[in-house]
């Protein structure tokens, strides 16, 4: 691969647009609830482990 400079404000200097699948999972409320519960369980484990 060649090391070519990125021109500021050009198309390649911005992140790619998310795919339809990515947008679906970001907006799908049941999936967000599952992720919320999983994240909270991880946090609770860390906090409880620190207090013992």
trRosetta pair geometry for C-beta under 8 A, 3 or more apart (Angstrom, degrees):
i j d omega theta_ij theta_ji phi_ij phi_ji
6 10 6.8 -149 179 47 74 120
6 12 6.1 -128 -139 101 101 106
6 13 5.2 126 161 -85 120 93
7 10 4.1 72 79 -28 99 133
7 12 7.8 80 42 51 80 101
7 13 7.0 -115 79 -36 52 123
8 13 6.2 64 -136 -82 34 173
9 13 6.4 -27 -32 55 11 141
10 13 5.2 99 55 -3 71 104
11 14 6.6 -66 -168 29 37 105
18 22 3.9 -118 -177 91 108 133
18 23 5.3 133 109 -53 120 82
18 26 7.4 17 154 -11 164 141
19 22 4.8 101 52 5 74 102
19 23 7.1 -141 95 -2 41 87
20 23 5.8 -56 -149 40 33 111
20 24 6.3 39 151 -26 66 104
21 24 5.6 -51 -149 30 32 114
21 25 6.6 22 159 -11 65 105
22 25 6.2 -60 -150 40 30 103
22 26 6.3 30 154 -19 65 109
23 26 5.6 -56 -146 37 32 113
23 27 6.3 13 161 -5 67 113
24 27 6.3 -76 -151 46 25 98
24 28 5.9 34 156 -40 68 111
25 28 5.5 -42 -131 19 34 119
25 31 5.7 -81 -156 110 74 164
28 31 4.3 48 97 17 110 117
28 32 6.7 164 88 -17 57 87
29 32 5.4 -56 -145 36 35 113
29 33 6.4 38 157 -22 68 101
30 33 5.7 -52 -150 32 34 113
30 34 6.6 36 152 -19 65 102
31 34 5.6 -51 -151 34 35 113
31 35 6.4 33 152 -16 66 106
32 35 5.7 -54 -146 40 33 111
32 36 6.2 41 151 -26 64 105
33 36 5.4 -51 -147 32 32 117
33 37 6.5 31 155 -18 64 102
34 37 6.0 -56 -152 35 30 108
34 38 6.4 28 153 -17 65 108
35 38 5.7 -54 -145 39 33 112
35 39 6.1 33 157 -19 66 108
36 39 6.0 -57 -147 37 26 109
36 40 6.3 23 156 -16 62 109
37 40 5.8 -58 -147 38 29 110
37 41 6.4 32 154 -21 65 104
38 41 5.8 -53 -150 33 30 111
38 42 6.6 31 152 -18 63 104
39 42 5.7 -54 -153 34 33 112
39 43 6.5 31 151 -17 66 106
40 43 5.6 -53 -146 37 35 112
40 44 6.2 38 154 -21 67 105
41 44 5.7 -52 -145 36 31 112
41 45 6.4 35 154 -21 64 104
42 45 5.8 -54 -151 33 30 112
42 46 6.7 28 153 -17 63 105
43 46 5.8 -56 -153 35 33 111
43 47 6.3 28 154 -15 68 108
44 47 5.8 -57 -144 40 31 109
44 48 6.0 26 160 -15 68 110
45 48 6.0 -56 -139 41 26 106
45 49 6.0 27 159 -19 62 112
46 49 5.8 -59 -146 38 25 111
46 50 6.4 24 156 -19 61 109
47 50 5.8 -60 -152 35 29 110
47 51 6.6 17 156 -13 64 111
48 51 6.0 -64 -149 39 32 106
48 52 6.9 35 156 -31 65 106
49 52 6.2 -54 -150 20 33 112
